[in-house]
Structure formats: structure tokens, C-alpha cells
Amino acid sequence: MPRRQNGRNVPRTPVNIVYRTIQAAGGPTAVCHGLRISEPTLKRWRRAGTVPDARAVLEWAALVHPGAAEPQLRLARRLAGLPAARR
């Protein structure tokens, strides 16, 4: 397995952005209340690693980054499973 410069191993799997965003938004209960969705729906999105609902993607990005348009758009694209926007 390749190593990073600092000697640590490279992670084997990519980061699950849905899981990380749940934690950043205050946990599953906060996300369910903020997006007005059920817990089974949130668990399904977490297993898939993407969010197919456009409304939920935009509202979730606004919960994590209130008032900052560029980080919201970047997060929304990642949650939807889209590639990063070109600069």
C-alpha cells in the first residue's frame, strides 16, 4: 500500500461525503429535522453515498454553510455525486 509523505497509509476507500456532512450538520436528528425527512431516508442516502433529491441537497448545503454561496454550491455538487466545478 502506498504511503503519504508523513508516513501514514493512504485510505483504502474514498470518504463518504453524506456521512461527513451529517456530522457537520449536527448529527442525524438535526439533519432529519432541518430537511424534514425521515430517518430511513437519511440512512438510505448515507448507504448510497449521494443524495438524489435536489431540494434536499440545496437545503442541506445551506444548513452547513449559512450565508456562504460558494461553499454551499461546492458541497451541493459533492452531495449530488457530481464532479467538482471547473474554476
Secondary structure, DSSP 8 states (H G I E B T S, - for coil): --B-TTS-B--SS---HHHHHHHHTT-HHHHHHHHT--HHHHHHHHHHTS---HHHHHHHHHHHSTT-HHHHHHHHHHHTT------
